[in-house]
Structure formats: structure tokens, C-alpha cells
């Protein structure tokens, strides 16, 4: 008997941990409306954690499938036991959508935070850095010198 499991369920523990870690940062600063800020920090961390989990799984997909190791993307989406060459093109758009949605959510939650320093740097990392890494991972076959995450 096969149990269907979603990428959301698989990524939730790591996402939750990342959200929790980011939300505890609030304990070290003095701001009004701590509950709202803590929620935004948590949600920023949660979405960043989900992005990290999914991009890492996508980056490792070939090696994991080759070595018959667990990969959350394969577990969630490869119901027909396709080979890597057939499977990856079928899920690329879905993974791209998931990652882009997570990155967009990170930016939205960042915009809700009372940032007083390095806002441009944080915006740059979340807006451009995540997309640049996605492009590198999605085009990894064309750049054999790219190191895995």
C-alpha cells in the first residue's frame, strides 16, 4: 500500500523550524506590536525554510534518484516511477511555481517588518538572490562547475 504525501507535508518540519528560529530573533529587540512582528518573522522564516527545502531537493534530485535515495520531490510527485530524464521536465514548472511563490511570500512578510537597518540588502537577497540560485539550479546541466547547495 502506497501512502500519498505532499511536498507541503514533507517540507513542513524544516519550514516550521526555520520560522521558529527567525521568530525568536524578536526576543533580542524592543519593538511595539511584538505579536504581529513575531508572526511576520515566523512566516518569513517558514517560507524561506520551505524554499530552502524544495530547492535543495530539486538540486539533489538527479543524484538521489541515481543512488535510489529518498528525495521529497520524487516522493511527492513521481507516482509513475519515471526515470530522471522523463520525470524532471514534467515537474520543473510546478517546482518553479512553488519556489517563486515562497520567495514572493518572503518579500511580502519582509515588507511588513519594522526594519531599521540593511533593508536594501535583505530585499536584494530575497528578491534577486533566491531567483539567481533558482536559475543556477534549474540550469545546472549547462554549468558543470556549479557546486550543489
Secondary structure as UniProt FT lines:
FT   HELIX           7..24
FT   HELIX           25..28
FT   HELIX           34..66
FT   TURN            67..68
FT   HELIX           72..77
FT   TURN            79..80
FT   HELIX           84..111
FT   HELIX           119..124
FT   HELIX           125..129
FT   HELIX           130..138
FT   HELIX           140..142
FT   TURN            144..145
//
